[in-house]
Amino acid sequence: MDSLFQHFRKDEQQFIEQVSGWMIDVEDRYTPRLTDFLDPRQRFIVQSVIGASDIGVAVSGRFEDAERQRVLLYPSYYELQKDDFQITVFEIRYPVKFITLKHPDILGSMMSIGLDRNKYGDIRIDGQRIQIAVADEVKAYLQANFTMAAKVKVQLEEVTNELDFIKVTEEWSEESHTVSSLRLDTVVSSIYNISRQKAAALINGGKVKVNWTVQEQPSFELNESDIISSRGYGRIKVGMIEGRTKKDKVRLQIGRLDTAK
């Protein structure tokens, strides 16, 4: 376990231990184990912990190319079934003539009814159409309690035909930056073209996430493949660190998400 920890950040160790517990559970009981919705970084950790073991790993978020997905760990003998992931997709119906609901409206309303973020996956929006993937174990609770969003009444309608699921296309553009260090505030300042002070204020205000987790330390050191997102500024992927200039600055390749999910 110690050898595995050294490849990850300290704040990820607790999740690594949780994944190890899932593995032991599958091995000892010889039955599948279904997780909540995990972000891509968490799924990468699951794959790393599982490694070359005999435990199988399958994922689904119901939507095509879903960002947040449930993971099924299962013994070698097990035959996967489509229903194993226990996910329902709802379309949110609301008076579109009077208001256009946005992602923060839906997310805020879900939080206001006390629903854990791990219990629902992607929120897909296409114009006035909105769909959400939900764990079956909270399906009834959501139907009973999610009745308002942005002060308008909403209704949930289950979508059973996968052809009706909203599809989202991600388009990334590549950029080169030269930064004085890989500190979070320094990189955020450069990639969003804002002052170092404003970058630090965003971070201290809890408005910047690294790998889908709020990061409030401006001095946090970034690594290759880290995903940075900031409210109102979009999403960035730290690409290749290409070395240093003669003035000892870091040459950095990044990817910028042009069409957000």
N, C-alpha and C positions, 0 to 999 in steps of 0.2 A: 504493500500500500504506500509506503514512504517513497518508493521509486516512482510511483504514479503521481503522487502529490507534487513532485518537483517539476513536472511538466505543466502544472496549472497554477493559477493564482491562489493565494491563501484563502480568499473569500469564496472560492469554489470547492474547498475541501469538504464542507458539510454536505454539498450535493453529491460529491464523489462517494462519500460514505453511505449516503442514501441509496445510490445506485448499487453499491456493493451489497447492501442489504436485500435489494430486489433480486440480485443474482443468487444469493444464498437461498432466498425463499423459493425461487424456481427450481434450484438444484435439489433442495431438501424435500419439497412437497411434490416436485415433478408435475407442476401445473403452471399454466400461463399467468403472467402478471401484467396488467394493463395500467399504464400511468395516466396522469392528468395530461393536459395539453402542455407540451414543452416547446420552448423556442429553439432555433437552430443551434445555438451554442450549447444548450443543455443536451440536445440530441447528439452533438459531437462528443460530449463527455461520456454519454451512455455508450456510444460505439467504442470509445477509447478504453473504458473500463471493461466492457465485455471482451474486447480483443479477440483472441483466437479460441475462445471457449466454445463448448458445444451448444451454448444457448443461442437460439435464433432471435433475430431482431426484425420487426416489421413496423412500419409507421403509416399513419393516415390522418389527414385533416379534413377528409371528404372533398374539399375543393381541390382542383388541379393546382399543383405547385403551392400548396398551402404553406404559409410561414410557420404557423403554430400547429403542431401535430401530436396526436397521442402515440405512444410507443408501446408495442406489445412484445414482451420478453417471453419466450416459450421454449420448452424442451424439444429435443431433436425429433421425437416421435410425432409431435403435434402437427395436425393439418389445419392450416389457416382457413378461417371462414370470413366472409365479407362482413358479417355482423359482429365480429369479435371486437371491433373498435368502439362500438356503442356511441355513435355520434349521430345527432339529428341536425339537419339544416332547416332553419326557419327563414321565411321572408317576412320582413316587417312592413305591415300595411299602415298607412297614416294619410291624413288629408293633404295630398301633395299640392293642391291648389293654393294652400295658405302658407305653407312653409316647406323648406328643403332641409331635411335633417342631414347632419354631417357626422363623421366618425367620432369626434369628441362628445357629441350629444348622446350617441348610443353608448359609448364607453362610460360616460358619467352616469347615465341612467342605470346601467347594469351594476355599477359600483354602489349606487344609492340604495339598491335593494339588498345589499350585502352579499352579492354573488362573488365568490373567489375568482380572480382572473384566470386561474389555472383550469377552471371548469368550462371555459368557452374559448374557441379558437379564433380563426380569422373573422373579421367583420368586413364584408365585401360590399362596395358601393359602386353602382353604375348609374350615374345620373340620379334619378329619384328612386331607383330600386336599391334595396338594402337587404342583405342576407347575412346570417350569422350561424356558425357551427357551434353546437352545444353538446356537452357530455350528457348522455341519456339519464344519468342519475340525478341531474338537476332540471331535467326537461319539464316536469310537472310544476316544480317550484317557479320556474321562469314564466310558464304560461299563466300561473295564478298571480304573479306579482309584477311582472314587467308590462305595465299598462300605460305608462306615460314616458315621453321623452321630449325634452325641451318644451315642457308645458302643453304638449298636445297628446291626445289619446292615440295609442298604437295597438295593433293586434298582430299576433303571431300566426302565420300560416305555414304549415310544414311543407317542405319541398321534397318530393320523393323521386322525381325524375332528374337524374344527374345532368341531362342535357339542358335543364333549366338553371343550373348553377351559374352564378356570375363568374366569368373568367377575367383575370387581370394579367396584363403583360408588363413585365419589368424591363426597363431600358436603362442601361448603365453607360455613362461616358467616363473616359479615363482622363486624368489630369496629373500634372507633375507639380510638386511644391518643394520649396526649400525652407526648412524650419530650423530654428536654433536648437530644439530638443524635441523629444517625443512626449513631453508633458501634455496632458489633455488640454489645458488652457492655451498652450502655444499652438497646437495643431488646430483646435477649434477656431482660434483667431485667424489663422492662415486660410483654412479651407472655406470659412464662411465670410472672409474679408471684413472682419470686425476688429475692434480694438481688443487688446489683451485684457483690459479692465472689463469690457462688456462680456467677453468670453468667460471670465472668472465669475461675473455676476450670474450668468446663465447657469453655470455649473453649481455655484453655491445655492442658487434658487431651486435646485432639483429639476431643472429643465433639460438636462443632458443625460442620455443613457449610453452606456458602453455595453455591448452585447446584451441588449434588452434589459439591463439593470441600471437604475438611477445611480449615477456616480457624482458625488458632491465634493470630491477632492480635486482641486485644480492641478495639483502636482502628480496626479495619477499617471503612471507610465504606460503608454500604448505599445502594443505589439502588432506584428503583421497579422492580417485577417480580422482584426477587431472591427466591429460595426459601431459607428457613432451615429446617434440620432438626436436632434435637438428640435424642440417644438418651434415650428415656424421656419425652420431652416433646412429641413429635409434629412436625408440619410446618406452616410458616407461609409465606404469600406476602405480600411487601411490596406493598401496593397504591398508592393515590394519596397523594402527599405534598401536603397541602391548605394549606400555608402555615404561618405562625407566629402564636402568640398574642401578646397585649400584653406578656407576660413573656418573649418571644422563645423559646418552646418550639415544637417541631414537632408539628403535627397530622397524624396518620398513620392511614390506613385499611389494615387487614390482612385477609387471608383465612386462616381456620384449617381445616385438613383434619380433618373429624370421623371419617371412615372411611379409615384408612391403607391403602395398597396393600401 
